[in-house]
Amino acid sequence: LLQKKETEPSSKSHRQIPATLDYRHMFTGIIEATGVIVSITNHRSNRTFLVESRIAKELQTGESVSHNGVCLTIEPAKQDSNNTNTYQVTAIAETLAKTAIGSLTVGAKINIEL
């Protein structure tokens, strides 16, 4: 989320331009890792993905992570909890309808951005 801290008047208009912004929650666009879809489970209109990646151990429940450009929240592992290289995310119906994340299949490789 962007947070305005100060504003300076723009010389071209009367609108205010943020002088500083808080970018702590912004994705950089740099792919930091890749992953593989291990399993997919449908729950009503939502879809849960179990992802295997070398960064799984670094992720924390509640953290937002971009998967092929779609921001999904890390969930407590319920599936394959013996494999420490996996983590779980769920895409809700609206996300599935408005992005290509729903077209992923087991074995698909994905780009991960922290």
LINSULVEN-V395325 format. One record per helix or strand of 2 or more residues. SS is the DSSP state (hx for helix, st for strand). FROM is the first residue (numbers start at 1). TO is the last residue. If there is no record, write none. Layout:
# LINSULVEN-V395325
((SS:FROM:TO) (SS:FROM:TO))
This chain:
# LINSULVEN-V395325
((st:7:9) (st:16:18) (st:33:43) (st:46:52) (hx:56:58) (st:64:67) (st:70:75) (st:86:91) (hx:93:98) (hx:101:103) (st:109:113))
